[in-house]
């Protein structure tokens, strides 16, 4: 794998290793924005080929990374900067929470949870499924909190779409998820709820 070639592999193979830094995201290259918009689409047929570590790093930063370190603000907007969405990454090697501040993956669960990440067959074999989780504690105190969390999740999903269009990857955002079994497998708190999922991989 490109980038730091052994880091993600070691995280996948060592259950006691709870967190691992990702390679620094590459902030140059890719297609111009207008070309990416022209090629943005949903795809539901995926190769089983795993994403290189550097591509995964770039994907997660584009989706919901910190682009203003002095303030901790992200690549997608959130009302009052409450950042109510937690982004989980499900692969064949386990489930991980994306820690945007550290730009690292934190192990959330062991084993292949892809069959809990959605009900369509392609979900079970695609290399990456992103799970969007709202923390209602962070979004509390506003009668429109559910709306604002949905807006943030939508912005993150569009970031993923544009990154995939730029990099020649396939993606589709999904709402058809077994919410309760997935939440239990991820060890979510009562204040957290799964609201969206998105599959990413190479087109088949």
Secondary structure, DSSP 4 states (H G I P E B T S, - for coil): --SSTTHHHHHHH-TT--EEEPPPPP-S-S--HHHHHHH------B--PPPPHHHHHHHHHHHH-EEETTTTEESS--GGG---EEEEEEETTEEEEEETTTTEEEEEEES--GGGS-SSGGGGTSSEEEEEEEETTTTTT-TTHHHHHHHHHHHHHHHHHHHHHHHTEEEEEE----HHHHHHHHT--TTEEEEEEEEEEEB-
